[in-house]
Amino acid sequence: MVDFDVELRQLVTDLTDTMLDAPGAGLAAPQIGVGLRVFTWYVDGEVGHLINPVLDLSAETQDGPEGCLSLPELTYDCLRALSLVASGFNMYGDPVRIEGSELLARAIQHETDHLDGVLFIDRLDDAARKAAMKEIRESEWFGLEQPAVKISPHATGGFGR
């Protein structure tokens, strides 16, 4: 369970500011070293956030370009559900339900994956994943020191999916 307190609201603000400054279409707490099930998104001019998401994915799929702030300048086509219904909470603890398709559905699936320790390259077919890994190994940032992971003061027992 998450404490819907001032620290959580500050985390959402920090995630949003960092995402917009990057700029990116989403950012999850684990990407900045916080082990909470929280993410933000910015799609089609809409900024939002979701805490402890549970996704209901459509059977219909989309295949399209995807990148990640954690893997700079890396973009590959990734198969995702075309639409979804995402349930969770906002930073005040109010229940939230988001229905989205195409880019919003892609962003929410991508950020929820981060909460589960999954990167978009984990979802690529073998050939694309091999090419992505080669590109990562050849990047300027490969092998640079990673930031220290901070331990969250919040309980992190939430589950996605």
C-alpha positions as CSV (number, residue, x, y, z in Angstrom):
1,M,0.0,0.0,0.0
2,V,1.2,3.5,-0.7
3,D,0.9,6.5,1.6
4,F,-0.9,9.2,-0.3
5,D,1.1,11.9,1.4
6,V,3.1,15.1,0.6
7,E,6.2,13.0,-0.3
8,L,4.2,11.0,-2.9
9,R,2.8,14.3,-4.3
10,Q,6.3,15.7,-4.5
11,L,7.4,12.5,-6.3
12,V,4.7,12.9,-8.9
13,T,5.7,16.6,-9.4
14,D,9.4,15.6,-9.7
15,L,8.6,12.8,-12.2
16,T,6.4,15.2,-14.3
17,D,9.0,18.0,-14.3
18,T,11.8,15.6,-15.2
19,M,9.7,14.0,-18.0
20,L,8.8,17.3,-19.5
21,D,12.4,18.6,-19.3
22,A,13.8,15.5,-21.0
23,P,11.4,15.6,-23.0
24,G,9.6,12.3,-22.9
25,A,6.2,10.7,-23.2
26,G,6.5,9.1,-19.8
27,L,8.6,8.4,-16.8
28,A,8.3,5.8,-14.1
29,A,9.6,6.1,-10.5
30,P,12.0,3.2,-10.8
31,Q,13.8,5.1,-13.6
32,I,14.8,7.7,-11.1
33,G,15.7,5.1,-8.4
34,V,12.4,5.1,-6.5
35,G,10.9,1.7,-5.9
36,L,7.2,2.7,-6.1
37,R,4.5,1.8,-8.7
38,V,4.1,5.4,-9.9
39,F,4.5,6.9,-13.4
40,T,3.7,10.0,-15.3
41,W,2.9,10.5,-19.0
42,Y,2.6,13.3,-21.5
43,V,0.7,12.4,-24.7
44,D,-1.1,14.6,-27.1
45,G,-0.8,17.6,-24.8
46,E,-2.2,15.7,-21.8
47,V,-0.1,15.3,-18.6
48,G,-1.2,12.6,-16.2
49,H,0.0,10.1,-13.6
50,L,-1.1,6.8,-12.2
51,I,-0.3,4.9,-9.0
52,N,-0.5,1.2,-8.6
53,P,-1.9,0.6,-12.2
54,V,-3.8,-2.4,-13.3
55,L,-4.2,-2.8,-17.0
56,D,-6.9,-4.4,-19.1
57,L,-5.4,-4.7,-22.6
58,S,-7.3,-5.1,-25.9
59,A,-6.7,-8.2,-28.0
60,E,-6.1,-5.9,-31.0
61,T,-2.5,-4.9,-31.4
62,Q,-0.4,-2.1,-32.8
63,D,3.2,-2.2,-33.9
64,G,5.1,1.0,-33.9
65,P,8.2,3.0,-32.9
66,E,9.1,3.1,-29.2
67,G,12.0,4.7,-27.3
68,C,12.9,5.2,-23.7
69,L,14.5,7.9,-21.6
70,S,16.6,5.1,-20.0
71,L,18.0,4.1,-23.4
72,P,18.8,7.4,-25.1
73,E,18.5,7.7,-28.9
74,L,17.3,4.0,-29.2
75,T,14.1,3.5,-31.2
76,Y,12.6,0.2,-32.4
77,D,9.2,-1.0,-33.4
78,C,7.5,-2.7,-30.5
79,L,4.3,-4.7,-30.5
80,R,1.7,-3.5,-27.9
81,A,-2.0,-3.7,-27.3
82,L,-3.9,-1.1,-29.4
83,S,-6.0,0.1,-26.5
84,L,-6.4,-0.4,-22.8
85,V,-8.3,0.5,-19.7
86,A,-6.0,1.4,-16.9
87,S,-7.2,1.6,-13.3
88,G,-5.2,2.9,-10.3
89,F,-5.1,6.0,-8.1
90,N,-4.0,9.6,-8.4
91,M,-1.6,11.3,-6.0
92,Y,-4.5,12.0,-3.5
93,G,-5.6,8.4,-3.3
94,D,-8.7,8.9,-5.5
95,P,-9.5,6.0,-7.9
96,V,-8.7,6.7,-11.5
97,R,-9.8,5.0,-14.7
98,I,-8.1,5.8,-18.0
99,E,-9.2,4.6,-21.4
100,G,-6.7,5.1,-24.1
101,S,-5.6,3.9,-27.5
102,E,-2.6,4.1,-29.8
103,L,0.1,6.4,-28.3
104,L,-1.6,6.8,-24.9
105,A,-2.0,3.0,-24.7
106,R,1.6,2.5,-25.8
107,A,2.9,5.0,-23.2
108,I,0.9,3.5,-20.3
109,Q,2.0,0.0,-21.2
110,H,5.6,1.1,-21.5
111,E,5.6,2.9,-18.1
112,T,3.8,0.0,-16.4
113,D,6.4,-2.3,-17.8
114,H,9.1,-0.2,-16.0
115,L,7.2,-0.8,-12.7
116,D,7.6,-4.6,-13.4
117,G,11.3,-4.3,-14.3
118,V,10.7,-4.7,-18.0
119,L,12.2,-2.6,-20.7
120,F,10.7,-2.2,-24.2
121,I,13.7,-4.0,-25.7
122,D,12.6,-7.1,-23.7
123,R,9.5,-7.2,-25.8
124,L,11.3,-7.1,-29.2
125,D,11.6,-10.2,-31.4
126,D,15.0,-11.9,-31.3
127,A,16.5,-10.1,-34.3
128,A,15.4,-6.6,-33.2
129,R,16.6,-7.2,-29.6
130,K,20.0,-8.4,-30.9
131,A,20.3,-5.2,-33.0
132,A,19.2,-3.0,-30.1
133,M,21.7,-4.6,-27.8
134,K,24.5,-4.0,-30.3
135,E,23.4,-0.4,-30.6
136,I,23.5,-0.1,-26.8
137,R,27.0,-1.6,-26.6
138,E,28.2,0.9,-29.2
139,S,26.6,4.0,-27.6
140,E,28.5,6.8,-25.9
141,W,26.7,6.2,-22.6
142,F,27.2,2.4,-22.4
143,G,29.2,1.4,-19.4
144,L,28.9,4.8,-17.6
145,E,28.4,4.7,-13.9
146,Q,24.8,4.1,-13.0
147,P,23.0,6.3,-10.4
148,A,22.6,4.7,-6.9
149,V,19.1,3.3,-6.3
150,K,17.5,5.0,-3.3
151,I,15.3,3.1,-0.9
152,S,11.8,4.4,-0.8
153,P,10.2,5.3,2.6
154,H,6.9,4.0,1.2
155,A,5.5,0.5,1.3
156,T,5.9,-1.0,-2.2
157,G,3.6,-4.0,-2.1
158,G,1.4,-2.9,-5.0
159,F,1.0,-5.1,-8.0
160,G,0.3,-4.3,-11.7
161,R,-1.7,-6.4,-14.1
